[in-house]
Amino acid sequence: MKQIIISDTTLCKAGSTYTFKEKIEIARQLERLKVDVIELPEIQNGKTDILLVRTLSSFVKNSILSVAVGVTPDSLENALQALSGASRPRIRVEVPLSPVGMEYQSHKKPPKMLEFISAAVSSAKQGCADVEFCAVDATRAEPEFLKTAVETALSAGATSISLCDSAAEMLPDDFAAFAAGIKEQCSVPVTVCCDDKNGLACASAILAVRAGVDGVKTSVDGTCVSLETFADMIKNCGNTYGFSSSVRVTELHRGIGQIRWIAGNSKSEKPSLAVPSANDESIRLDKSDDQTAVTVAVKKLGYELSEEDNARVYEEFLRVADRKTVGAKELDAVVASVALQVPPSYKLKSYVINNGNIISASAQITLERDGKELPGICMGDGPMDAAFKAVEQIIGHHYELDDFQIQSVTEGKEAVGSALVKLRSNGKLYSGNGISTDIVGAGIRAYINAVNKIVYEEA
């Protein structure tokens, strides 16, 4: 049975306004769904984007992490630096090959473009064993030039090829024949990306797979093949036509629902991790307040942030303030969501909570640090107290719990809980946020998130 490679491009969506935390949660869901490749855009903000990729590298172990590179040497250097800790890193060299694209986007004539492809793929190959060459407008390229460009990339060391029909100008059977023609000259996997302007992206992709290509680029509510629709198609038709994928179909709709919820809040500019407004008269901010006023309010809450984190907090504050007055608890949630985002020192592996009205609450938690599993078992006055004590037992340190908040942020029996934990260490306040369909799990994740910030900064 043929195994279809599934690459997801949700985090590359043009114009998306995902926060740092939202990007992490989307990637976490994609990893759980076991997509083969999680694609990330070119690194623009060196410091923040590199930190994001490094954070994703800490928990994305099964999927390939693919980062695009541009035309500058700095772009490749940043991508390699960001992927240095990834279990399965990939560099993605994306170039236009149509006459118009080369002329107006890259400002290169065909001979110069071939030289660039050879140099870019060769340079990427020196730092990363897995290099993908992507023709972003393959269907509009001159056929012979496309074949030459692909041969050039393969000669330079490309380990996979991607063909994109960004104009959606081919009908499914024609596109399948087009992709099969390129596949015949390649000894490496070939992936297709089809735009859904005409509603035919899934049909084009599956016919291309039947014609010989190896993989398909998908997204959640993006402009290309729908991950949900394509995975359902594989589930429904796979046995009949002899193809399958690694996507976990039993968790598909739930996982995509979580991603859509995050994306929906970003699109509507609602903070996905905000908590209800509190009756705190000491802090009342609205969108007319400038960054200085917000920074003063953050300090009033007890936080000492860097200039970069204060800028992130203000940017997120504007999204919240556009819809409502911002009080102390909303500002707390903003700080927890976007400030001091760090690679995790401790990761939650598992937890078991026992609780009832005739037994004492107990928590058995296992964390991971530097590849080593660390277990802890404690009893407490309720499930959260037991869980927090178990974490303290594992890390060997007690931190003052300044505040703990939890709420439901979606509706229904599988509602998502959002937790906010504020810990104090050496007089300084650190906040952590966690989300889960299990409110205890959300609280544990929020606590560990705050602990990781303390450990990172004190180290």
C-alpha positions as CSV (number, residue, x, y, z in Angstrom):
1,M,0.0,0.0,0.0
2,K,1.4,3.4,-1.0
3,Q,2.1,5.8,2.0
4,I,1.3,9.4,1.0
5,I,3.5,12.0,2.6
6,I,1.4,14.8,4.2
7,S,3.0,18.2,4.6
8,D,1.0,20.9,6.5
9,T,1.4,24.6,5.7
10,T,-1.0,26.1,8.2
11,L,1.7,28.1,9.9
12,C,2.8,29.5,6.6
13,K,-0.5,31.2,5.9
14,A,-0.1,34.7,4.5
15,G,-1.5,37.4,6.7
16,S,-1.9,35.2,9.8
17,T,-1.7,37.0,13.1
18,Y,-0.9,34.0,15.3
19,T,0.8,34.8,18.6
20,F,3.9,32.9,19.8
21,K,1.7,30.8,22.0
22,E,-0.8,30.1,19.3
23,K,1.9,28.9,16.9
24,I,3.2,26.5,19.5
25,E,-0.3,25.1,20.1
26,I,-1.0,24.7,16.4
27,A,2.3,22.8,15.9
28,R,1.5,20.7,19.0
29,Q,-1.8,19.6,17.4
30,L,-0.2,18.9,14.1
31,E,2.5,16.7,15.8
32,R,-0.3,14.8,17.6
33,L,-2.0,14.2,14.3
34,K,1.2,12.8,13.0
35,V,1.5,14.8,9.8
36,D,4.8,14.0,8.1
37,V,6.1,17.6,7.7
38,I,5.3,20.8,9.6
39,E,6.2,23.7,7.3
40,L,7.3,27.1,8.7
41,P,7.8,30.4,6.7
42,E,11.1,32.2,6.2
43,I,12.5,33.7,9.3
44,Q,11.8,37.4,9.3
45,N,12.3,38.5,12.9
46,G,15.6,36.8,13.7
47,K,15.4,36.6,17.5
48,T,11.7,35.8,17.9
49,D,11.4,33.4,15.0
50,I,14.5,31.5,15.9
51,L,13.2,31.1,19.4
52,L,9.9,29.8,18.0
53,V,11.6,27.2,15.9
54,R,13.8,26.1,18.8
55,T,10.8,25.8,21.1
56,L,9.0,23.7,18.5
57,S,12.1,21.5,18.2
58,S,11.8,20.6,21.8
59,F,8.5,18.7,21.3
60,V,8.2,18.0,17.6
61,K,10.0,14.7,17.3
62,N,8.0,12.6,14.8
63,S,7.3,15.3,12.2
64,I,9.9,16.9,10.0
65,L,10.3,20.7,10.8
66,S,10.8,22.5,7.5
67,V,11.9,26.2,7.3
68,A,11.9,28.2,4.1
69,V,14.9,30.2,3.0
70,G,15.0,33.4,0.9
71,V,17.6,34.8,-1.4
72,T,20.0,36.3,1.2
73,P,22.8,34.4,3.0
74,D,21.4,35.6,6.3
75,S,18.1,33.8,5.6
76,L,19.9,30.4,5.3
77,E,22.1,31.1,8.3
78,N,19.0,32.0,10.5
79,A,17.2,28.8,9.3
80,L,20.2,26.6,10.1
81,Q,20.6,28.2,13.5
82,A,16.9,27.8,14.4
83,L,16.9,24.2,13.3
84,S,20.0,23.2,15.2
85,G,18.1,21.4,17.9
86,A,15.4,19.8,15.7
87,S,15.2,16.0,15.5
88,R,14.3,16.0,11.9
89,P,15.2,19.4,10.3
90,R,14.6,20.4,6.7
91,I,15.5,23.5,4.6
92,R,13.1,24.5,2.0
93,V,14.4,26.5,-1.0
94,E,11.4,28.2,-2.6
95,V,11.8,29.9,-6.0
96,P,9.5,31.1,-8.8
97,L,10.2,29.6,-12.2
98,S,7.7,31.3,-14.4
99,P,9.1,34.0,-16.7
100,V,7.0,36.7,-14.9
101,G,7.9,35.4,-11.4
102,M,11.6,35.3,-12.1
103,E,11.6,38.7,-13.6
104,Y,9.5,40.6,-11.1
105,Q,9.9,38.6,-7.9
106,S,13.5,37.5,-8.0
107,H,14.8,39.9,-10.7
108,K,16.7,37.1,-12.4
109,K,17.0,35.8,-16.0
110,P,16.7,32.1,-16.5
111,P,20.5,31.4,-16.6
112,K,21.0,33.4,-13.4
113,M,18.1,31.6,-11.7
114,L,19.7,28.2,-12.5
115,E,23.0,29.5,-10.9
116,F,21.1,30.7,-7.9
117,I,19.2,27.3,-7.5
118,S,22.5,25.4,-7.7
119,A,24.2,27.7,-5.1
120,A,21.2,27.9,-2.7
121,V,20.6,24.1,-2.6
122,S,24.4,23.4,-2.3
123,S,24.8,25.8,0.6
124,A,21.7,24.5,2.3
125,K,23.0,20.9,1.8
126,Q,26.2,21.7,3.6
127,G,24.3,22.6,6.8
128,C,21.3,20.3,6.6
129,A,21.1,16.8,5.1
130,D,17.4,17.2,4.1
131,V,16.8,20.0,1.5
132,E,13.6,20.5,-0.4
133,F,13.5,22.4,-3.7
134,C,10.1,24.0,-4.3
135,A,8.9,25.5,-7.6
136,V,6.2,27.9,-6.3
137,D,4.6,28.4,-9.7
138,A,5.6,25.3,-11.6
139,T,2.5,25.1,-13.8
140,R,3.3,28.5,-15.3
141,A,7.0,27.7,-16.0
142,E,8.3,26.9,-19.5
143,P,8.3,23.0,-19.5
144,E,11.9,22.6,-20.6
145,F,13.1,25.2,-18.2
146,L,11.2,23.5,-15.3
147,K,12.9,20.2,-16.1
148,T,16.3,21.9,-16.2
149,A,15.7,23.6,-12.9
150,V,14.7,20.4,-11.2
151,E,17.7,18.6,-12.6
152,T,19.9,21.5,-11.4
153,A,18.4,21.2,-7.9
154,L,18.9,17.4,-7.9
155,S,22.5,17.7,-9.0
156,A,23.1,20.2,-6.1
157,G,21.8,17.7,-3.6
158,A,18.1,18.3,-3.2
159,T,16.4,15.4,-1.4
160,S,12.8,16.2,-2.4
161,I,11.0,18.3,-5.0
162,S,7.7,20.2,-4.7
163,L,5.5,21.4,-7.6
164,C,3.0,24.1,-7.0
165,D,-0.1,25.0,-9.1
166,S,-0.5,28.4,-7.4
167,A,-2.7,29.8,-10.2
168,A,-5.1,26.8,-10.2
169,E,-5.0,26.9,-14.0
170,M,-4.9,23.2,-14.6
171,L,-7.8,20.7,-14.3
172,P,-7.1,17.6,-12.2
173,D,-6.3,15.1,-14.9
174,D,-4.0,17.6,-16.7
175,F,-2.2,18.4,-13.5
176,A,-1.8,14.8,-12.6
177,A,-0.2,14.2,-16.1
178,F,2.0,17.3,-15.6
179,A,3.2,16.1,-12.1
180,A,3.8,12.6,-13.3
181,G,6.1,13.9,-16.1
182,I,8.3,15.6,-13.6
183,K,8.2,12.6,-11.2
184,E,9.6,10.4,-14.0
185,Q,12.9,12.3,-14.0
186,C,13.3,12.3,-10.2
187,S,14.7,9.6,-8.0
188,V,13.6,11.5,-4.9
189,P,10.1,12.1,-3.4
190,V,7.9,14.6,-5.3
191,T,5.2,16.6,-3.5
192,V,2.4,18.7,-5.0
193,C,0.7,21.8,-3.7
194,C,-2.6,22.7,-5.4
195,D,-4.5,25.9,-4.9
196,D,-8.2,25.5,-4.2
197,K,-9.5,28.6,-6.1
198,N,-11.7,26.4,-8.3
199,G,-12.6,23.9,-5.5
200,L,-10.6,21.1,-7.3
201,A,-7.4,21.0,-5.1
202,C,-8.2,17.7,-3.5
203,A,-9.1,16.1,-6.8
204,S,-5.9,17.4,-8.4
205,A,-3.8,16.2,-5.5
206,I,-5.2,12.7,-5.3
207,L,-5.0,12.1,-9.1
208,A,-1.4,13.3,-8.9
209,V,-0.8,10.7,-6.2
210,R,-2.4,8.0,-8.3
211,A,-0.2,9.1,-11.2
212,G,3.0,8.5,-9.2
213,V,3.8,11.5,-7.0
214,D,4.7,10.9,-3.3
215,G,3.1,13.6,-1.2
216,V,0.6,16.5,-0.9
217,K,0.9,19.8,0.9
218,T,-2.2,20.6,3.0
219,S,-3.4,23.2,5.5
220,V,-6.2,23.9,7.9
221,D,-8.6,26.4,6.3
222,G,-5.9,27.7,4.0
223,T,-5.8,28.2,0.2
224,C,-4.4,24.8,-0.7
225,V,-5.6,21.2,-0.1
226,S,-7.7,20.8,3.1
227,L,-6.0,18.6,5.6
228,E,-9.3,17.4,7.0
229,T,-10.9,16.7,3.6
230,F,-7.8,15.0,2.2
231,A,-7.3,12.8,5.3
232,D,-11.0,11.8,5.2
233,M,-10.5,10.9,1.5
234,I,-7.6,8.7,2.3
235,K,-9.6,7.0,5.1
236,N,-12.6,6.4,2.8
237,C,-10.9,5.5,-0.4
238,G,-7.5,4.2,0.7
239,N,-8.4,0.5,0.9
240,T,-10.0,0.6,-2.6
241,Y,-7.2,2.4,-4.3
242,G,-4.2,1.2,-2.3
243,F,-3.0,4.3,-0.4
244,S,-2.7,5.4,3.2
245,S,-1.1,8.1,5.4
246,S,0.4,8.4,8.9
247,V,-2.3,10.9,10.0
248,R,-4.2,9.8,13.0
249,V,-7.8,9.8,11.7
250,T,-9.3,9.0,15.1
251,E,-8.1,12.4,16.4
252,L,-8.4,14.2,13.1
253,H,-11.6,16.2,13.6
254,R,-10.9,17.0,17.3
255,G,-7.3,18.2,16.5
256,I,-8.4,20.3,13.5
257,G,-11.3,21.7,15.7
258,Q,-8.7,23.0,18.2
259,I,-6.6,24.6,15.4
260,R,-9.7,26.2,13.9
261,W,-10.6,27.6,17.3
262,I,-7.2,29.2,17.7
263,A,-7.2,30.5,14.1
264,G,-10.7,31.8,14.5
265,N,-9.7,33.9,17.6
266,S,-6.7,35.2,15.7
267,K,-8.8,36.2,12.7
268,S,-11.4,37.9,14.8
269,E,-8.6,39.5,16.9
270,K,-10.0,37.9,20.1
271,P,-7.2,36.8,22.5
272,S,-7.4,33.1,22.5
273,L,-5.9,32.9,26.0
274,A,-7.6,35.8,27.7
275,V,-9.5,35.3,31.0
276,P,-12.7,37.1,32.1
277,S,-12.5,40.7,33.3
278,A,-12.0,41.1,37.0
279,N,-13.5,43.7,39.3
280,D,-10.1,45.3,39.9
281,E,-10.5,49.1,39.9
282,S,-6.8,49.7,40.2
283,I,-6.1,48.8,36.5
284,R,-8.4,49.9,33.7
285,L,-6.9,50.4,30.3
286,D,-8.4,50.9,26.8
287,K,-7.1,51.2,23.3
288,S,-6.3,54.9,23.8
289,D,-3.6,54.1,26.3
290,D,0.0,54.1,24.9
291,Q,2.8,51.7,25.5
292,T,4.1,53.6,28.5
293,A,0.8,53.3,30.3
294,V,0.6,49.6,29.6
295,T,4.2,49.1,30.8
296,V,3.5,50.9,34.0
297,A,0.4,48.7,34.6
298,V,2.5,45.6,33.9
299,K,5.0,46.7,36.5
300,K,2.1,47.4,38.9
301,L,1.1,43.7,38.6
302,G,4.7,42.8,39.7
303,Y,6.3,41.9,36.4
304,E,9.8,43.0,35.3
305,L,10.0,42.6,31.6
306,S,12.6,43.4,28.9
307,E,11.9,46.1,26.3
308,E,11.2,43.4,23.7
309,D,8.7,41.6,25.9
310,N,7.0,44.9,26.8
311,A,6.6,45.6,23.1
312,R,5.0,42.1,22.6
313,V,2.7,42.7,25.5
314,Y,1.6,46.1,24.1
315,E,1.0,44.6,20.7
316,E,-1.2,41.8,22.2
317,F,-2.9,44.4,24.5
318,L,-4.1,46.4,21.5
319,R,-5.8,43.3,20.1
320,V,-7.6,42.8,23.4
321,A,-8.4,46.5,24.0
322,D,-10.0,46.8,20.6
323,R,-12.9,44.9,21.9
324,K,-13.0,45.5,25.6
325,T,-11.6,47.4,28.6
326,V,-8.5,45.6,29.9
327,G,-8.3,44.9,33.6
328,A,-5.7,43.2,35.8
329,K,-6.7,39.7,34.9
330,E,-6.8,40.4,31.1
331,L,-3.3,42.0,31.4
332,D,-2.1,39.0,33.4
333,A,-3.3,36.6,30.6
334,V,-1.6,38.8,28.0
335,V,1.7,38.7,29.8
336,A,1.5,34.9,30.3
337,S,0.7,34.4,26.6
338,V,3.4,36.5,25.0
339,A,6.2,37.5,27.4
340,L,9.3,35.5,28.2
341,Q,8.6,32.6,25.9
342,V,11.4,30.1,26.4
343,P,12.5,26.6,25.3
344,P,11.1,24.2,28.0
345,S,13.6,22.8,30.5
346,Y,10.9,20.5,31.8
347,K,8.2,18.8,29.7
348,L,5.1,17.0,30.9
349,K,5.1,13.3,30.0
350,S,2.2,12.0,31.9
351,Y,0.0,12.6,34.9
352,V,-2.6,10.5,36.9
353,I,-4.9,12.3,39.4
354,N,-7.0,10.5,42.1
355,N,-9.6,12.5,43.9
356,G,-13.0,12.0,45.6
357,N,-15.1,12.9,48.6
358,I,-13.9,9.9,50.6
359,I,-10.2,9.8,49.7
360,S,-7.4,12.3,49.8
361,A,-6.4,13.8,46.5
362,S,-3.1,12.4,45.0
363,A,-1.1,13.1,41.9
364,Q,1.4,11.0,40.1
365,I,3.3,13.1,37.5
366,T,6.2,12.3,35.2
367,L,8.3,15.2,33.7
368,E,11.2,14.9,31.2
369,R,14.4,16.9,31.4
370,D,17.4,16.4,29.1
371,G,15.9,13.1,27.9
372,K,15.5,11.7,31.4
373,E,12.1,10.9,32.9
374,L,11.5,12.3,36.4
375,P,8.6,10.9,38.4
376,G,6.9,12.4,41.4
377,I,4.0,11.4,43.7
378,C,2.3,13.6,46.3
379,M,-1.0,14.0,48.2
380,G,-2.6,17.4,48.7
381,D,-5.7,19.4,49.6
382,G,-7.5,18.8,46.2
383,P,-6.2,17.7,42.8
384,M,-4.4,20.9,41.9
385,D,-2.6,21.2,45.2
386,A,-1.5,17.6,44.9
387,A,-0.4,18.1,41.3
388,F,1.6,21.3,42.1
389,K,3.3,19.6,45.1
390,A,4.3,16.6,42.8
391,V,5.9,19.0,40.4
392,E,7.7,20.7,43.2
393,Q,8.9,17.3,44.4
394,I,10.4,16.6,41.0
395,I,12.1,19.9,40.5
396,G,13.3,20.0,44.1
397,H,12.2,23.6,44.7
398,H,9.2,25.4,46.2
399,Y,7.9,28.6,44.5
400,E,5.4,30.9,46.1
401,L,2.0,30.5,44.2
402,D,0.9,34.1,43.8
403,D,-2.3,33.4,41.8
404,F,-4.1,30.6,40.0
405,Q,-7.0,31.1,37.6
406,I,-8.8,28.7,35.3
407,Q,-11.8,29.0,33.0
408,S,-13.5,27.3,30.0
409,V,-12.7,29.0,26.7
410,T,-14.9,26.8,24.5
411,E,-18.3,25.2,24.9
412,G,-19.5,21.6,25.0
413,K,-18.5,18.4,26.8
414,E,-15.0,18.6,25.2
415,A,-14.5,22.2,26.1
416,V,-10.9,23.6,26.3
417,G,-9.8,24.9,29.7
418,S,-7.3,27.8,29.9
419,A,-5.3,28.1,33.1
420,L,-3.1,30.9,34.4
421,V,-0.5,30.4,37.1
422,K,1.6,33.1,38.7
423,L,4.8,32.1,40.6
424,R,7.1,34.3,42.6
425,S,10.9,33.6,42.7
426,N,13.3,35.8,44.6
427,G,10.7,38.5,44.6
428,K,10.1,38.4,40.9
429,L,6.8,37.4,39.3
430,Y,6.5,34.8,36.5
431,S,3.3,33.7,34.8
432,G,2.5,30.6,32.8
433,N,-0.4,29.6,30.6
434,G,-1.7,26.2,29.7
435,I,-4.7,24.9,27.7
436,S,-6.2,21.5,27.6
437,T,-9.6,19.8,27.4
438,D,-8.7,18.6,31.0
439,I,-8.7,21.5,33.4
440,V,-6.3,19.8,35.7
441,G,-4.0,19.2,32.8
442,A,-4.3,22.9,31.8
443,G,-3.3,23.8,35.4
444,I,-0.3,21.5,35.4
445,R,0.9,22.8,32.0
446,A,0.5,26.4,33.2
447,Y,2.5,25.7,36.3
448,I,5.3,24.0,34.3
449,N,5.3,26.9,31.8
450,A,5.9,29.3,34.7
451,V,8.6,27.1,36.2
452,N,10.4,26.9,32.8
453,K,10.6,30.6,32.6
454,I,12.1,30.8,36.1
455,V,14.6,28.0,35.3
456,Y,15.6,29.6,32.0
457,E,16.1,33.1,33.4
458,E,18.0,32.0,36.5
459,A,20.3,29.8,34.4
